[in-house]
Amino acid sequence: MFFKRLGIDLGTANSLVYLAGEGVVLNEPTVVAVAIEDNRVVAVGNEAKEMLGRTPGNIVASRPLKDGVIADYVVTEAMLRYFIDRVCGKTRFFKPEVMICVPAGCTQVERRAVMDATMAAGARTVYLIEEPLAAAIGAKIPIAQPSGNMIVDIGGGSTEAAVISLGGVVVHNSVRVAGNKLDESISAYIKKKYNLFIGERMAEEVKIQIGSALQPSSASSNKMTWPKKMEVRGRDSLSGLPRMIEVLSEEITTAIQNPLTSILSAVKGVLENTPPELASDIIDKGIVLSGGTSLLRNIDKFLVLGTGVPVHVAEDSLLCVVRGTGVALENIELYKRSIAKR
């Protein structure tokens, strides 16, 4: 085969590329820096993320995807072209086949925008696969069998909860609340309590270092295995001067309860609409978590307390969706019922 085949997980926080026959070849933040005068793309990925909140007036660093869907079409197209060029080379005789995953709850207009942007970025053929299905394939769930499997993909912009049986999505629910909303809640809490403005990178760092879905006393072990406090730097909202404070893990858990409750509601919504036969399968097998935000401490225990159903975090949960997209691309005949083509 002369042309390359790519599976792309176009996420709100990170974008990953799978090259058929090789595996995951690219994993970069979904951030693009653009020069204002001529609309030229200055940097993409890791290089652009370093610029977030630190750019001069003539450069804007932004995330072109919001809540799992395209918010800025032109910038998304430039970013996709950059990813395709990185993997396939700038000079190529044959255009690649590309499969992209989209949230199950996105509209026809949003799906069309993804397809058009990918074609404009240099793809030969574009396939679309729904995120929960790709995550289930990547988590090695046997989706073709006539039994219920529940997957919850918690990414950066949206949470997708779905019950899958016989290779298709039976019930699904999507809320545009995920990792980014947790970061925003942390920023808002620190601003309200300490009068301190912090950037989104600092908020994300706090979430990763000391964040937990449950208070240490509620978690099964009383011993904390993660840092109890962390230094946070930002700008004082009253004096306008730089300031540093210490925040405790318990405060961060309190700060992120609202978005976590929205995620729990989405999971419950799917369980409430699941046919009884499939519900009994889910009680036996449990719920599988994938996506970057599923790495938040104790989020599995938080969902167990809320639903009463066993919850497991998938192995390499950050890569589940892109691996599933790649597997579907390599075995397109098996999954053709679940894939849209352009």
MARLO-912337 format. One record per residue (C-alpha): x, y, z. Coordinates in pm, 1 decimal. Layout:
// residues N
SITE	X	Y	Z
...
// end
This chain:
// residues 342
SITE	0.0	0.0	0.0
SITE	150.9	329.3	-116.9
SITE	-42.1	567.6	107.2
SITE	-22.0	592.7	484.3
SITE	-319.2	545.9	716.1
SITE	-352.2	764.4	1025.8
SITE	-583.0	747.9	1326.8
SITE	-615.4	1084.9	1503.4
SITE	-760.2	1147.1	1848.9
SITE	-834.1	1518.3	1822.9
SITE	-877.8	1602.9	2190.0
SITE	-946.3	1933.3	2365.0
SITE	-628.2	1903.4	2573.6
SITE	-403.5	1660.2	2378.9
SITE	-397.0	1530.4	2022.6
SITE	-253.2	1187.0	1946.7
SITE	-171.0	1028.5	1611.2
SITE	-161.4	653.7	1537.6
SITE	20.4	533.9	1224.8
SITE	-112.9	201.1	1092.0
SITE	152.3	-68.1	1134.9
SITE	360.8	138.2	1380.0
SITE	136.2	248.6	1669.2
SITE	115.9	587.4	1844.9
SITE	373.3	817.5	1683.2
SITE	268.0	1162.1	1809.2
SITE	129.9	1293.9	2138.1
SITE	117.5	1673.3	2169.0
SITE	-101.9	1934.7	2342.0
SITE	-386.8	2075.0	2127.9
SITE	-249.9	2430.0	2135.2
SITE	-167.6	2657.3	1841.3
SITE	17.0	2991.8	1846.4
SITE	-85.9	3230.4	1565.4
SITE	70.0	3563.5	1456.5
SITE	-207.1	3827.2	1447.9
SITE	-81.8	4037.5	1148.8
SITE	-81.2	3764.2	881.9
SITE	-270.3	3480.5	1057.6
SITE	41.7	3264.9	1027.1
SITE	84.8	2961.1	1254.7
SITE	396.7	3022.0	1465.2
SITE	400.6	2704.5	1677.8
SITE	192.4	2391.8	1741.0
SITE	183.8	2137.3	2024.7
SITE	444.8	2138.1	2302.4
SITE	616.0	2452.6	2173.1
SITE	283.3	2643.3	2163.0
SITE	177.8	2518.1	2509.2
SITE	492.0	2675.9	2656.2
SITE	361.0	3007.7	2517.3
SITE	14.6	2989.2	2685.5
SITE	-35.6	3306.3	2891.5
SITE	316.0	3426.1	2802.8
SITE	280.3	3570.0	2451.5
SITE	348.8	3929.8	2337.6
SITE	64.0	4131.7	2184.9
SITE	127.8	4019.6	1825.9
SITE	97.4	3642.7	1898.5
SITE	-206.3	3456.1	2032.2
SITE	-170.3	3104.9	2178.7
SITE	-505.9	2928.4	2202.5
SITE	-681.5	2591.6	2205.9
SITE	-875.5	2554.2	1876.2
SITE	-1105.6	2286.2	2023.5
SITE	-1355.1	2359.4	2298.8
SITE	-1561.5	2095.4	2481.1
SITE	-1444.3	1825.8	2239.1
SITE	-1553.9	2005.6	1917.5
SITE	-1397.1	2257.2	1677.4
SITE	-1420.7	2616.3	1800.9
SITE	-1180.1	2770.8	1546.2
SITE	-1198.7	2604.5	1203.9
SITE	-901.0	2776.3	1035.3
SITE	-660.4	2710.0	1323.5
SITE	-778.6	2346.3	1355.9
SITE	-710.5	2290.9	985.1
SITE	-358.2	2436.6	1023.5
SITE	-296.3	2212.7	1325.4
SITE	-417.8	1899.5	1141.1
SITE	-195.0	1987.1	845.4
SITE	101.2	2020.2	1086.0
SITE	27.7	1675.6	1240.0
SITE	-14.1	1508.8	897.7
SITE	309.1	1671.6	770.9
SITE	497.5	1560.5	1084.8
SITE	396.5	1196.3	1035.7
SITE	383.0	1166.0	653.8
SITE	644.4	1422.3	548.7
SITE	575.8	1757.0	377.7
SITE	635.6	1621.2	28.5
SITE	419.2	1316.5	-33.2
SITE	305.0	1157.0	-356.4
SITE	-6.5	993.8	-208.1
SITE	-245.8	1158.1	36.7
SITE	-307.0	960.6	359.1
SITE	-631.3	797.2	474.0
SITE	-733.5	950.4	807.5
SITE	-973.3	829.9	1075.3
SITE	-1076.5	1085.5	1338.0
SITE	-1287.2	1030.1	1647.0
SITE	-1569.1	1265.4	1746.4
SITE	-1782.7	1285.4	2063.3
SITE	-2094.4	1066.7	2039.2
SITE	-2313.1	1364.8	2129.4
SITE	-2182.9	1608.0	1865.1
SITE	-2413.9	1747.3	1596.2
SITE	-2406.4	1683.9	1218.7
SITE	-2263.5	2034.4	1169.5
SITE	-1977.9	1960.6	1411.9
SITE	-1908.8	1626.9	1236.7
SITE	-1904.2	1800.5	897.3
SITE	-1659.5	2062.4	1032.0
SITE	-1416.7	1785.6	1141.7
SITE	-1441.5	1611.5	801.5
SITE	-1395.6	1935.4	603.8
SITE	-1097.2	2047.2	813.3
SITE	-928.3	1707.3	770.3
SITE	-985.8	1702.6	391.5
SITE	-852.0	2058.8	364.2
SITE	-544.8	1958.3	570.1
SITE	-448.6	1703.6	301.0
SITE	-636.8	1377.2	366.0
SITE	-739.3	1144.6	81.1
SITE	-1033.5	984.6	261.2
SITE	-1178.3	1073.1	602.5
SITE	-1350.8	828.9	836.3
SITE	-1528.9	929.4	1158.1
SITE	-1566.7	699.8	1458.4
SITE	-1749.2	781.5	1782.3
SITE	-1520.0	835.2	2082.8
SITE	-1681.3	584.1	2323.5
SITE	-1655.2	310.8	2059.2
SITE	-1288.1	391.1	1989.2
SITE	-1215.6	401.2	2365.5
SITE	-1382.1	60.1	2413.5
SITE	-1177.6	-94.0	2128.7
SITE	-858.6	61.3	2272.2
SITE	-940.3	-68.7	2621.9
SITE	-959.1	-422.8	2470.7
SITE	-1330.5	-462.6	2551.9
SITE	-1490.9	-736.4	2334.4
SITE	-1751.9	-502.0	2184.8
SITE	-1876.0	-739.0	1911.1
SITE	-2033.6	-981.2	2161.8
SITE	-2407.0	-963.2	2247.9
SITE	-2341.3	-842.1	2603.3
SITE	-2334.8	-496.9	2761.5
SITE	-2008.7	-311.1	2821.6
SITE	-1999.5	36.7	2969.4
SITE	-1720.4	279.4	2892.4
SITE	-1676.1	630.8	3036.1
SITE	-1422.3	843.9	2848.2
SITE	-1327.2	1151.4	3056.4
SITE	-1105.0	1375.3	2848.5
SITE	-1014.1	1743.2	2860.0
SITE	-1332.0	1897.9	2718.5
SITE	-1608.9	1639.9	2741.5
SITE	-1713.6	1323.3	2924.1
SITE	-1863.4	1047.2	2710.5
SITE	-2049.7	765.5	2883.9
SITE	-2187.0	482.6	2667.1
SITE	-2315.2	126.7	2680.4
SITE	-2188.3	-79.7	2387.6
SITE	-2323.0	-411.3	2260.7
SITE	-2288.2	-597.2	1927.6
SITE	-2033.4	-343.4	1799.8
SITE	-2259.2	-39.1	1838.0
SITE	-2356.1	226.9	2093.7
SITE	-2688.9	134.1	2262.1
SITE	-2721.6	424.3	2511.1
SITE	-2494.9	724.7	2540.8
SITE	-2472.6	1051.2	2729.1
SITE	-2227.8	1333.5	2680.2
SITE	-2157.5	1629.7	2907.5
SITE	-1917.6	1906.4	2821.8
SITE	-1753.0	1883.3	3162.7
SITE	-1411.0	1719.2	3206.4
SITE	-1048.4	1802.8	3288.2
SITE	-1062.8	2168.9	3176.4
SITE	-1365.8	2237.6	3399.8
SITE	-1172.7	2088.6	3695.7
SITE	-887.2	2333.0	3622.5
SITE	-1132.9	2625.6	3602.5
SITE	-1290.8	2523.8	3935.5
SITE	-945.5	2518.8	4101.4
SITE	-864.1	2867.5	3961.1
SITE	-1200.9	3005.4	4077.6
SITE	-1161.4	2854.0	4427.7
SITE	-810.2	2998.0	4477.9
SITE	-923.3	3338.4	4346.2
SITE	-1222.8	3344.6	4581.8
SITE	-1046.6	3216.1	4893.5
SITE	-697.4	3367.7	4859.6
SITE	-755.6	3663.3	4619.7
SITE	-493.8	3510.4	4390.5
SITE	-514.5	3488.1	4010.9
SITE	-345.0	3173.4	3873.2
SITE	-295.6	3063.3	3512.0
SITE	-446.2	2751.1	3355.7
SITE	-108.8	2574.1	3354.3
SITE	-68.4	2633.9	3728.2
SITE	-425.0	2507.2	3792.7
SITE	-352.6	2191.5	3590.5
SITE	-30.1	2137.1	3784.7
SITE	-218.9	2165.8	4116.7
SITE	-478.9	1911.5	3994.6
SITE	-209.9	1661.7	3893.0
SITE	9.5	1704.2	4202.1
SITE	-241.1	1714.0	4490.2
SITE	-588.6	1667.3	4333.9
SITE	-817.3	1384.2	4447.1
SITE	-1186.6	1307.4	4382.5
SITE	-1236.1	1202.7	4747.4
SITE	-1113.9	1352.0	5074.4
SITE	-824.5	1145.5	5220.8
SITE	-1049.7	1040.3	5511.3
SITE	-1313.3	902.5	5265.7
SITE	-1060.3	708.0	5058.3
SITE	-1020.2	346.4	5166.7
SITE	-668.8	388.7	5307.1
SITE	-608.2	656.6	5567.7
SITE	-247.0	698.1	5465.1
SITE	-201.7	958.8	5192.9
SITE	26.7	837.4	4916.8
SITE	42.3	1175.7	4741.2
SITE	171.5	1519.5	4854.2
SITE	-53.6	1685.7	5114.7
SITE	18.1	2045.7	5010.4
SITE	171.6	2246.2	4730.6
SITE	308.9	2595.1	4669.6
SITE	98.3	2795.4	4424.6
SITE	223.8	3112.3	4257.1
SITE	12.8	3381.4	4095.5
SITE	-86.3	3748.4	4101.1
SITE	-256.8	3906.4	4399.2
SITE	-595.3	4048.5	4291.6
SITE	-578.4	4332.5	4546.7
SITE	-218.7	4456.1	4526.7
SITE	-148.4	4332.5	4172.6
SITE	189.8	4195.0	4288.6
SITE	319.8	3836.9	4249.8
SITE	247.7	3620.4	4555.1
SITE	294.6	3259.7	4665.1
SITE	61.7	3055.7	4889.3
SITE	33.1	2696.4	5009.8
SITE	-283.3	2498.8	4932.6
SITE	-385.2	2165.8	5085.3
SITE	-507.8	1856.7	4903.0
SITE	-838.9	1873.0	5097.2
SITE	-909.6	2221.9	4956.8
SITE	-858.2	2105.9	4598.5
SITE	-1095.0	1810.9	4655.4
SITE	-1359.4	2058.7	4777.2
SITE	-1294.3	2288.1	4478.1
SITE	-1360.0	2019.5	4215.1
SITE	-1676.8	1863.6	4360.4
SITE	-1921.0	2046.9	4126.9
SITE	-1771.9	1928.0	3794.4
SITE	-1724.4	1576.9	3940.1
SITE	-2093.8	1569.3	4033.0
SITE	-2182.8	1660.8	3669.2
SITE	-1968.6	1368.2	3547.0
SITE	-2141.3	1135.3	3795.6
SITE	-2483.6	1256.9	3674.0
SITE	-2387.2	1171.0	3312.6
SITE	-2286.7	818.2	3418.9
SITE	-2609.3	774.6	3616.5
SITE	-2811.5	901.3	3319.2
SITE	-2673.7	623.1	3099.9
SITE	-2730.8	355.9	3367.2
SITE	-3093.4	471.3	3411.3
SITE	-3165.2	432.0	3036.9
SITE	-2984.8	98.7	2992.4
SITE	-3209.4	-202.3	2906.0
SITE	-3232.9	-447.6	3202.5
SITE	-3047.9	-731.6	3020.9
SITE	-2748.2	-506.9	2952.7
SITE	-2764.2	-355.4	3303.7
SITE	-2712.7	-702.1	3455.0
SITE	-2399.5	-746.0	3234.2
SITE	-2262.4	-411.4	3355.5
SITE	-2308.4	-510.9	3721.7
SITE	-2096.0	-822.6	3649.2
SITE	-1823.0	-655.1	3442.0
SITE	-1821.2	-305.2	3590.5
SITE	-1760.5	30.3	3422.3
SITE	-1431.9	97.2	3239.1
SITE	-1277.7	446.9	3259.2
SITE	-1055.2	592.2	2987.1
SITE	-918.9	937.5	2899.0
SITE	-664.8	1160.2	3072.2
SITE	-894.6	1278.4	3354.5
SITE	-954.9	915.5	3461.5
SITE	-600.3	939.7	3605.6
SITE	-730.4	1176.6	3877.1
SITE	-678.0	1009.5	4215.4
SITE	-976.4	815.1	4354.8
SITE	-1211.3	903.9	4067.0
SITE	-1293.2	531.9	4034.8
SITE	-1385.1	514.6	4407.0
SITE	-1591.7	834.8	4369.1
SITE	-1797.7	675.1	4088.3
SITE	-1834.6	346.6	4283.9
SITE	-1979.3	543.1	4579.6
SITE	-2218.5	728.6	4347.8
SITE	-2342.7	435.1	4136.5
SITE	-2282.4	117.0	4339.4
SITE	-2127.7	-42.0	4026.5
SITE	-1762.8	-164.9	4015.5
SITE	-1534.1	76.5	3826.5
SITE	-1193.1	-0.5	3668.6
SITE	-947.0	239.7	3506.4
SITE	-826.3	105.6	3169.6
SITE	-458.2	33.1	3115.9
SITE	-286.9	331.0	2943.1
SITE	-616.1	520.3	2970.1
SITE	-474.4	827.5	2792.6
SITE	-402.2	620.5	2479.1
SITE	-726.2	414.1	2468.3
SITE	-909.1	633.8	2217.0
SITE	-620.4	673.2	1972.0
SITE	-532.0	301.6	1989.4
SITE	-896.5	209.2	1932.1
SITE	-908.4	447.7	1633.6
SITE	-595.3	282.9	1492.2
SITE	-731.0	-71.4	1540.4
SITE	-1061.5	27.1	1371.8
SITE	-863.7	177.3	1080.0
SITE	-656.1	-140.3	1038.6
SITE	-972.1	-359.5	1049.4
SITE	-1211.1	-129.1	869.1
SITE	-1432.3	-412.1	736.0
SITE	-1509.4	-531.4	1090.1
SITE	-1621.5	-190.3	1211.6
SITE	-1769.9	-40.9	891.9
SITE	-2123.6	-27.2	1042.0
SITE	-1999.4	211.1	1311.4
SITE	-1792.4	439.3	1085.4
SITE	-1893.2	741.1	872.6
SITE	-1691.6	797.0	552.8
SITE	-1623.2	1097.2	327.7
// end
